Amino acid sequence: MQKGCGECGFAINPMVGIDLTCPVKEALGEEAFEIYFSRGRMSVLKSILEGSIPLSKELAEYVYQCTECGNCTETCHQSDEHVVLNVSRWIDHCKVWNALRKDLVESGFAPLEKHNSLIEWMNDEKMKNPYGEAQGKKFEWLSTFSNIKDRGDLVFFEGCTMPLRQVNTLKNMMKILQVAGIEVPISKEEWCCGSIGLRIGKCGEDIIRHNVELLEQMGAKTVFSACAGCYRTLKKDYPEILGKELPFEVKHITEILNDLLANNQIPFKPNESEVLKVTFHDPCHLGRHMNFYEVPRELLIKIPNLELIEMKRNRAHSWCCGAGGGVKSQFSELALKISMERIYEAIETGANILTTSCPFCIGNLKDAYNRLQPEDQFKIKVIDLIDLIASKI
Amino acid sequence: MIKMSQVYQKLQKIVSKNFVSNDLYVRHAYSRNVNPVLQGVPDIVIRPKDAEEISEILKIANQENIPIIPRGGGCCEWGGSIPDGDTGILLDMKRMSNIINLDQDNLIVTAESGISWGALNNYLSQFGLYTGCLGPGSGLTASIGGGISHHSVGAGGCAKYGACTNQLVSLEVVLPTGDIIETGSQANQFSKFPFNRFGNGPDLAGLFCGDNGIYGVKTKVSLRVFPRPPFAEYKTFLLPRKDAQAASQIMIEIRRKGIDVFDTIYMPQVIIATSGPLGTFPMWDILKKKRGILFYTIEANSEVELEQKVKQLDEIFLNNKSEELGPELSDGNFAKWQYENPWHLYHNLWGMVPASEPFTAECFTPINTLPELILDTQAWENEHKEDMNQITKITGNLLILSGAGPIAMVDGNNVEYTVGFNTSDSYYNGKKHKIIDKLNLKLWKSLLIRMFKHGVQYYMFGTLPSSLMVEIGGYSLEYYNLLKSIKKILDPNCILSRGKFNLKGD
């Protein structure tokens, strides 16, 4: 596939006025040799395909320093309906990087050390999550809520990050749904969606089949997730890998909440005078990967006393939080550096709140937030969109 | 001669370990340009921060007789910024991308040579300024140092302002021996800031303009900048049947009337006819007659001035039996898109067909030679069907198309003629077919020679076309001897851009 890349370099430098480029390149700054971003990698791939250089562990170290945010693809594919960039029809950089990762795994040069642990835990019969936690722990939070059903049309796929790392957000989501009169079935048999394995290049179909069968048995007509990674994996990867449509529709929590707000099913506190200035960060797994930009914004502007302010780079041009593609687990400092840039961009808007709808982004943005100087921390807070709504009811 | 590992250690001392690498994958990441065939893997890649570091690097290269290749944006063709063979030290100039000064009184910007045309113009736009000629079509990535090394044109503005070297005021250059010089007004050591290119003796800056990197490493560039006029109009016309003749005639008349068009770009019939089926320009699907198009952009400082210029231009176009397309992009009016999206057209045309590669290079030629060149390019294709068929036998139905890309009017009475062919990549069905590379190169050389013999001026030469020009006797002996003698004086060990113009040292 990558032989279609003409190495014009278009994908690597900022677009005038949009500042769109590679977050890894920018985070590495002056030390960014071309191997760290798209054109250099394409050149290396050509040499590999032509048989002049081998796959290796050293190569894996470079290849996994990529968040797979899709910014290079977005830049390369800049197009409109009248002037179509032809390359956009046959180069999907993320697919190329994923194929290379898979080759590295199959050749025994990957996963890298920390990724290996995640995958082992994800596949461990007693865990089935990439956090190395006992499987039961993922469902402890459910004890707070009585009468969780086993079956229903609208099923919640909880994922791993929220129940194991951001449980209060999950509880807040349930609180909102309950207030709105929505009951959602949740299964304790759910496994990790496999996103982390798919991004790293090692995920068996057994995980996918298990989850699909489980959700089907629960009677799901619609499955929703509050995690951008799970959403992308269920909606895009599952049908691609299984080679067929899923027997249910997949939605993101923001779609559910947006409908509830449209139907006035969420009662907000009355008479709040303070106007919250909020900026929204587009998670890569929602935005560029799924072309899902407007629903969270439609949702936000329906919240009373809230002013939505866009960051300079938004929607397709959004700056990655730095956590994706396995970067957070294996190259945590790089992830934080990228994330810091995003927070400063949010501060520039004058917003009091930086919100998003991805637990992975939230985790990394909050880690970066904790590194800010107190005077910068004072300027902004990082809050999941669910928590933001919950705070207003 | 000491081992490369020892050289590497010496280089580390100059730039520190974070900015030099001999890693296999790093080296391969810098081993190609946009051309599809040539590859040269450097032994070492280094990212210097200033002229002084480059000077030290060059001194070591001289001591050890190691070739050095500077690389700006890496958008060159035909070996422009990769080593000739698997050897040497590659200077990645992109670390040097700071804007040093904007002199708003004298309208001169000074920047490090690794900055891209896009980034520089983005900065200038805050002040209502631009560089006039916006550099090469690849200018979002291509560096200003590379532009000066090639007389680049193509992104926009070259009909009005000429090649980017026209705007050059002053250069800081590290000579191959490591000496650092400044040119133009800065040749006078008492001069406080760059203000003019000419004077203080011969125009030595001119020696480095279009040198394809053989005479020195450009580290600092001062360019004239211009206020961007507040008014502009953009129109696109469908040309009559003999489109090349019409395009040529219209451009000549524009020049004769002295109208300062910002851009006039001709898209030959082959682009219009193939872009529909290929889906590149769906807007032109509406055209019943798939003939060439020509568009103009004109700038002005007032509405009245704009109106007058537009009237004059329209008269020329309509008198030459051109049909004006509607005002919107959806009507086929490409001119506005090009003006508002400089540097995008190049990317759009780069490889119009999946798994195919463009074998093209850019040359200057007088406007009135254009029809003949286009005809002869077609004749060349017809004469070489046998070799082309050999390629398509391996790769299936992929059509090999020859012709020219967008042809931009440049200053003087010239055009930029980007001529070549689109052909199959040698990597096909999971395997590399060396015979395809061999045939493609054979075809490419024959087309280059054909064009050389029309008397055109290639400007982004790279290793391949520049050496071919020497081999076929394109240069007179006396001219080539002068070129070589200058090289010998500046670069006695021929370490810089070794291989270009067949200069390989003793």
Interface residues (C-beta under 8 A of the other chain):
Chain A: K3 G4 G6 E7 C8 G9 F10 I12 N13 P14 M15 V16 G17 E30 E31 F33 E34 I35 R39 G40 R41 S43 V44 K46 S47 L49 E50 G51 S52 I53 E58 L59 Y62 C76 Q78 D80 E81 H82 V83 V84 L85 N86 V87 R89 W90
Chain B: N18 F19 S21 D23 L24 Y25 V26 H28 A29 Y30 S31 R32 N33 V34 P36 Q39 V45 R47 K49 G73 G74 C75 D92 R95 S116 G118 A119 N121 N122 S125 S138 L140 T141 A142 L278 G279 T280 F281 P282 M283 L329 S330 F334 W337 W343 H344 Y346 H347 N348 W350 G351 M352 V353 P354 A355 E357 P358 D425 Y427 K432
